[in-house]
Amino acid sequence: MNMINTQSKRWNHEEIQRLINYAPTSKKGELLKIFPDRTWRALNIKICRLGISRKQFQSEFKNFAQPIPSTDFAWWLGALAGDGHVAYDRITLKVTDKDFADHFKKVGEQIFKIKSSYKKYLRQDPKIKRKLQHIVTFYSQKLSQYLGDWSWLNWDKTLKNRFPWILDRQNFIVSFLSGYFDAEGSVVCKFHKKQHKFLVKYTAQPIHIKKFLNDLLGRLGIKSKIYAQGVYIYDIQNLKKFVLIIKSSIKRKQDRLNSIKSVKIRYEEEHKLAQNLRMQNLTINQISKLLTVPIPTIENWFYKGHKPNQIIKGQLQNA
């Protein structure tokens, strides 16, 4: 009877104000002492009805395991740099690919040893094609303080100052660029003048971010160029290098990278055979007849140092 009376007792203005003040930052035992006439169930019901968030309290006291340098941690930071947001008491990733969100959640929970939340949000803007958004959030004020500023304008400085170990080894750079590719990378393919023109693009706006990405790719032996919308890789030899080392956790992006792997360069095999035949003292006319390659093409190989770079028509589907 006492419990029923306790739960059904009306809340006065003074109690509600105390609950608003103490609920966000007080533990369960502390709240029960502040409200001795209320049960924990009654307090929870009122907290929910008032819309009071206790995540602030939870995040302030949520400890995390400080991770050691690893390829997983480097990938996670790359994804954070591209699509993540570090706030006062939480780290959030909002993306349209569920496999990307799942991997970010899984890796983060493994390296920090804390749980994260996941939810879906359907955007109502008719101009947006991919309306379903997947949101992963880690609630921890201490983790936010540890990570620092990862805004689109300053993440390169944070990486250099707080996580310089990424720049010390190539496998860490590869993992970081893979995470950033999941967030801001794309494979573009067009058919122009009977040839497939395709490129890999890292989207970025600030010029210092573009230069930083360009430098990271250069450390891996991949040449890229800076344009208004980001950093582009379109030379066939550098694209081949890129797709051999960069991996994506997003299936649709990895499929596009794999499609570049399967592209055969026109006359690539014939070029090697022509070099071997030339060493056997065959004439250019003889090599042309044997390989069914035009004489001017072979002359360019031998006398002008040209290399095969024309893509066979139909080898690559639009991605």
C-alpha positions as CSV (number, residue, x, y, z in Angstrom):
1,M,0.0,0.0,0.0
2,N,2.9,2.4,0.9
3,M,4.6,1.7,-2.5
4,I,1.3,2.4,-4.4
5,N,0.9,5.7,-2.5
6,T,4.6,6.6,-3.1
7,Q,4.3,6.0,-6.8
8,S,1.0,7.7,-7.2
9,K,1.9,10.7,-5.1
10,R,1.7,13.9,-7.2
11,W,5.0,15.7,-8.1
12,N,5.1,19.3,-6.9
13,H,7.0,22.1,-8.7
14,E,9.9,22.0,-6.2
15,E,10.5,18.3,-6.8
16,I,10.3,18.6,-10.5
17,Q,12.9,21.4,-10.4
18,R,15.2,19.3,-8.2
19,L,14.9,16.4,-10.6
20,I,15.7,18.6,-13.6
21,N,18.8,19.9,-11.8
22,Y,20.1,16.6,-10.4
23,A,19.0,13.8,-12.8
24,P,21.5,14.6,-15.6
25,T,24.6,14.4,-13.4
26,S,23.7,12.2,-10.4
27,K,24.0,8.4,-9.8
28,K,21.1,6.2,-9.0
29,G,21.9,6.0,-5.3
30,E,22.3,9.8,-5.1
31,L,18.9,10.4,-6.7
32,L,17.2,7.9,-4.3
33,K,18.7,9.9,-1.3
34,I,17.6,13.2,-2.8
35,F,14.1,11.7,-3.3
36,P,13.6,9.3,-0.4
37,D,9.8,9.1,-0.9
38,R,10.2,8.0,-4.6
39,T,11.1,4.6,-6.0
40,W,13.6,4.2,-8.8
41,R,10.8,3.2,-11.1
42,A,8.9,6.3,-10.3
43,L,12.0,8.5,-10.8
44,N,12.7,6.8,-14.2
45,I,9.1,7.4,-15.4
46,K,9.2,11.0,-14.5
47,I,12.7,11.5,-16.0
48,C,11.4,10.1,-19.3
49,R,8.2,12.2,-19.3
50,L,10.2,15.3,-18.7
51,G,12.6,14.4,-21.5
52,I,15.7,14.6,-19.2
53,S,18.8,13.1,-20.7
54,R,21.1,11.1,-18.4
55,K,23.7,10.6,-21.2
56,Q,25.6,13.6,-20.0
57,F,26.2,11.8,-16.7
58,Q,26.9,8.5,-18.4
59,S,29.5,10.0,-20.8
60,E,31.3,12.0,-18.1
61,F,32.1,8.9,-16.1
62,K,32.5,6.4,-18.9
63,N,36.2,5.3,-19.1
64,F,37.8,3.9,-22.2
65,A,40.8,1.8,-22.9
66,Q,43.5,4.0,-24.5
67,P,44.4,2.1,-27.7
68,I,47.8,1.3,-28.9
69,P,48.9,2.2,-32.5
70,S,47.4,-0.3,-34.9
71,T,46.0,-0.5,-38.4
72,D,42.4,-0.8,-37.0
73,F,42.9,2.4,-35.0
74,A,44.4,4.2,-38.1
75,W,41.4,3.1,-40.2
76,W,39.0,4.3,-37.5
77,L,40.7,7.8,-37.4
78,G,40.5,8.0,-41.2
79,A,36.8,7.3,-41.1
80,L,36.4,9.9,-38.3
81,A,38.3,12.5,-40.3
82,G,36.0,12.1,-43.3
83,D,32.5,11.6,-41.9
84,G,32.8,11.8,-38.1
85,H,32.1,14.5,-35.5
86,V,33.7,14.9,-32.1
87,A,31.5,16.9,-29.7
88,Y,31.9,17.7,-26.0
89,D,30.7,14.3,-24.7
90,R,30.2,12.1,-27.8
91,I,31.7,10.9,-31.1
92,T,29.2,10.5,-33.9
93,L,29.4,9.0,-37.4
94,K,26.4,9.6,-39.8
95,V,26.6,7.7,-43.1
96,T,24.4,6.1,-45.8
97,D,26.1,2.7,-46.0
98,K,25.2,0.3,-43.2
99,D,28.3,-1.8,-43.7
100,F,30.4,1.3,-43.1
101,A,28.5,2.1,-39.9
102,D,28.7,-1.5,-38.7
103,H,32.5,-1.6,-39.2
104,F,33.1,1.8,-37.5
105,K,31.0,0.6,-34.6
106,K,32.7,-2.8,-34.3
107,V,36.3,-1.4,-34.6
108,G,35.6,1.4,-32.2
109,E,34.2,-0.9,-29.5
110,Q,37.1,-3.3,-29.9
111,I,39.9,-0.7,-29.5
112,F,38.2,1.6,-26.9
113,K,36.5,-1.2,-24.9
114,I,33.2,0.7,-24.6
115,K,29.8,0.2,-26.1
116,S,28.2,2.5,-28.7
117,S,24.7,3.2,-29.8
118,Y,23.2,2.7,-33.3
119,K,20.1,4.1,-34.9
120,K,18.6,4.8,-38.3
121,Y,17.1,8.1,-39.5
122,L,15.0,8.6,-42.6
123,R,15.7,12.0,-44.1
124,Q,12.7,13.8,-45.7
125,D,14.5,16.0,-48.2
126,P,13.2,15.0,-51.7
127,K,16.4,16.1,-53.3
128,I,18.4,13.4,-51.4
129,K,18.6,10.1,-53.3
130,R,19.9,8.0,-50.4
131,K,17.5,9.0,-47.6
132,L,18.3,6.3,-45.0
133,Q,21.1,7.4,-42.7
134,H,22.9,5.1,-40.2
135,I,24.1,6.8,-37.0
136,V,26.8,5.4,-34.6
137,T,27.5,7.3,-31.4
138,F,30.1,6.7,-28.7
139,Y,29.2,8.5,-25.5
140,S,32.3,9.5,-23.5
141,Q,33.5,12.9,-22.5
142,K,37.0,11.5,-21.7
143,L,37.2,9.9,-25.2
144,S,36.3,13.2,-26.8
145,Q,39.0,15.0,-24.9
146,Y,41.5,12.3,-25.9
147,L,40.7,12.4,-29.6
148,G,40.7,16.2,-29.9
149,D,39.5,18.4,-32.8
150,W,38.6,16.3,-35.9
151,S,36.6,19.0,-37.7
152,W,36.9,19.1,-41.5
153,L,39.2,22.1,-41.2
154,N,41.6,21.0,-38.5
155,W,41.8,17.2,-38.5
156,D,45.3,17.1,-40.2
157,K,46.8,19.2,-37.4
158,T,45.2,16.9,-34.8
159,L,46.6,13.9,-36.5
160,K,50.2,15.3,-36.6
161,N,50.1,16.5,-33.0
162,R,48.2,13.7,-31.2
163,F,48.7,10.7,-33.5
164,P,52.0,11.2,-35.3
165,W,52.7,7.4,-35.3
166,I,50.3,7.1,-38.3
167,L,52.9,8.9,-40.4
168,D,55.8,6.7,-39.3
169,R,54.8,3.5,-41.1
170,Q,53.3,2.8,-44.5
171,N,50.8,0.2,-43.3
172,F,49.3,2.9,-40.9
173,I,49.1,5.4,-43.8
174,V,47.4,2.8,-45.9
175,S,44.8,2.0,-43.2
176,F,44.1,5.7,-42.6
177,L,43.6,6.4,-46.3
178,S,41.3,3.3,-46.5
179,G,39.2,4.7,-43.7
180,Y,39.1,8.2,-45.4
181,F,38.3,6.5,-48.7
182,D,35.2,4.9,-47.1
183,A,34.1,8.3,-45.9
184,E,35.1,10.7,-48.7
185,G,36.4,8.5,-51.6
186,S,34.8,7.5,-54.9
187,V,35.6,5.7,-58.1
188,V,34.4,7.6,-61.2
189,C,34.2,6.0,-64.7
190,K,33.2,7.5,-68.0
191,F,33.5,6.4,-71.6
192,H,35.0,9.0,-73.9
193,K,36.4,8.8,-77.4
194,K,36.3,4.9,-77.5
195,Q,38.2,4.7,-74.2
196,H,37.3,4.3,-70.6
197,K,38.3,7.3,-68.6
198,F,38.2,6.6,-64.9
199,L,39.7,8.0,-61.7
200,V,39.7,7.7,-57.9
201,K,38.8,10.8,-56.1
202,Y,39.2,12.0,-52.5
203,T,36.8,14.8,-51.8
204,A,38.2,17.6,-49.7
205,Q,37.7,21.4,-49.6
206,P,40.5,23.2,-47.7
207,I,43.7,23.4,-49.7
208,H,45.9,22.3,-46.8
209,I,43.8,19.1,-46.4
210,K,44.2,18.4,-50.2
211,K,48.0,18.9,-49.9
212,F,48.1,16.6,-46.9
213,L,46.3,13.9,-48.7
214,N,48.5,14.4,-51.7
215,D,51.5,14.0,-49.5
216,L,50.2,10.8,-47.9
217,L,49.6,9.2,-51.3
218,G,53.0,10.3,-52.4
219,R,54.6,8.4,-49.4
220,L,53.0,5.3,-50.9
221,G,54.4,5.9,-54.3
222,I,51.1,7.0,-55.8
223,K,51.0,10.2,-57.8
224,S,47.9,12.4,-57.5
225,K,46.8,15.8,-58.6
226,I,44.9,18.6,-56.6
227,Y,41.8,20.0,-58.1
228,A,39.0,22.2,-56.8
229,Q,36.8,19.4,-55.5
230,G,39.6,17.2,-54.1
231,V,42.6,15.0,-54.9
232,Y,42.4,12.9,-58.1
233,I,44.3,9.8,-59.2
234,Y,43.7,9.0,-62.9
235,D,47.0,7.7,-64.4
236,I,46.6,4.0,-65.1
237,Q,49.8,2.9,-63.4
238,N,49.0,4.9,-60.2
239,L,45.4,3.6,-60.2
240,K,46.8,0.0,-60.3
241,K,49.0,0.8,-57.3
242,F,46.1,2.4,-55.4
243,V,43.7,-0.5,-55.8
244,L,46.3,-3.1,-54.8
245,I,46.8,-1.5,-51.3
246,I,43.6,0.5,-50.5
247,K,40.7,-1.6,-49.2
248,S,37.1,-0.5,-48.5
249,S,34.7,-1.8,-45.8
250,I,31.8,-0.7,-48.1
251,K,30.9,-3.4,-50.6
252,R,29.8,-1.2,-53.4
253,K,33.1,0.8,-53.2
254,Q,35.2,-2.3,-53.0
255,D,33.4,-3.7,-56.1
256,R,34.4,-0.6,-58.0
257,L,38.0,-0.9,-56.9
258,N,38.0,-4.6,-58.0
259,S,36.7,-3.5,-61.4
260,I,39.8,-1.4,-61.9
261,K,42.0,-4.4,-61.0
262,S,40.4,-6.5,-63.7
263,V,41.0,-3.8,-66.4
264,K,43.5,-5.0,-69.0
265,I,45.6,-2.3,-70.7
266,R,45.6,-2.6,-74.5
267,Y,48.8,-4.1,-75.9
268,E,50.2,-4.7,-72.4
269,E,51.1,-8.3,-73.1
270,E,52.1,-7.6,-76.7
271,H,54.5,-4.9,-75.5
272,K,56.4,-7.5,-73.4
273,L,56.4,-10.0,-76.2
274,A,57.7,-7.3,-78.7
275,Q,60.6,-6.5,-76.4
276,N,61.6,-10.2,-76.3
277,L,61.3,-10.6,-80.0
278,R,63.4,-7.5,-80.6
279,M,66.1,-9.1,-78.5
280,Q,66.0,-12.0,-81.0
281,N,66.9,-9.6,-83.8
282,L,63.5,-9.6,-85.5
283,T,62.6,-6.6,-87.5
284,I,59.7,-4.3,-86.7
285,N,57.8,-5.6,-89.7
286,Q,58.2,-9.2,-88.6
287,I,57.1,-8.3,-85.0
288,S,54.1,-6.4,-86.4
289,K,52.9,-9.4,-88.4
290,L,53.5,-11.9,-85.5
291,L,51.6,-9.8,-82.9
292,T,49.1,-8.1,-85.3
293,V,50.0,-4.8,-83.8
294,P,50.3,-1.7,-86.1
295,I,53.9,-0.8,-87.1
296,P,53.6,2.9,-85.8
297,T,52.6,1.6,-82.4
298,I,55.7,-0.7,-82.2
299,E,57.9,2.1,-83.5
300,N,56.6,4.3,-80.7
301,W,57.5,1.6,-78.2
302,F,61.1,1.2,-79.3
303,Y,62.0,4.7,-80.5
304,K,60.0,7.1,-78.4
305,G,59.7,5.1,-75.2
306,H,55.9,5.0,-75.2
307,K,54.1,2.6,-72.9
308,P,50.7,0.9,-73.4
309,N,48.0,3.1,-71.8
310,Q,44.9,2.6,-73.9
311,I,42.1,0.6,-72.1
312,I,40.4,-2.2,-74.1
313,K,36.8,-1.2,-74.9
314,G,34.3,-3.1,-72.8
315,Q,36.7,-4.2,-70.1
316,L,35.3,-1.9,-67.4
317,Q,31.7,-1.3,-66.6
318,N,30.6,2.1,-65.5
319,A,30.9,2.4,-61.8
